[in-house]
């Protein structure tokens, strides 16, 4: 193959919208391919945004608790009687503990589809109690409670995907 011929082929290939070409001549085979940057790039999807319920004051390890946050108006926009609003305000000042997902995976409330869930709302748990399973790469990871108390809220539906550090359970400590 002549070098000038090859240069012309390369120039024509560069100017074209072809992605790949193979030329075979006199026992010599040449393959030209353009670098398609996005062909094998992973698609990155944004994580689901989690908006916590403003009725809870959550504790994060040893973080300070600010029960009267200026962003939260107590009882604003509700149709509650004054007595119910007082009870609601008292509930909103309760210090609650949140259990977070340590990994990305699929959330399961029970060890098998036929089994009862590990915990329900109102269940009393102690440190070390299994709360759920998160499946990651075909491995079943039991998620254990790190505090004693009562389950107040389960934030994830069964078989739903969860992100790293996504809140799973809210517990009212003993």
Steps between C-alpha positions, in 0.01 A plus 500: 500500500625841403552752783336784302199276433475427872519871591217575256286220645561627853415859398178390329410283800562789744279732296218246471234403751606134488584346836713213372653370177711197408714493186661183370744524210789280382495287816506806729202580717449843658219588734415862586259590780407835645508554874135516596525653847149422622466148359608311812449770759279402791174686536493682831153554639433741784425341836145521625459804714381421849301768677478421872172550683530833681312364803815323618819626653762249395825422673810419302757330723602777744364796305325770705120501489317821419132436579383853415632539149413842351411331169212300649181674603321292759147411389513724193273403214314229692134455581560380855314615809707692758516186719628291204751774411638494856541120478658537158744763631597271786557212254711721275741570787557129565858398431500213252775276366532421129647179359672553164587261220871411514497383135323535167261215425146367519307532827316196638293509821503121550744212448275344233180594316293261718649618831372773728695828497786532746336807658175694475409852607469482879747211535744533790861444390835480677850562370590205278143419394474424126277764337515402133713354223668696224596292199812621323661301218301186592621518862241536775623749762311507829466854632505513880367767730760711677269632773222376727151637459172478311461508121310822419523498122619272220611727218553248218252268327588132472711408190587864427855608410690697764800729474800519730417699815127513417280503812321166555338509846419760763521376859385666820780418746417354844 
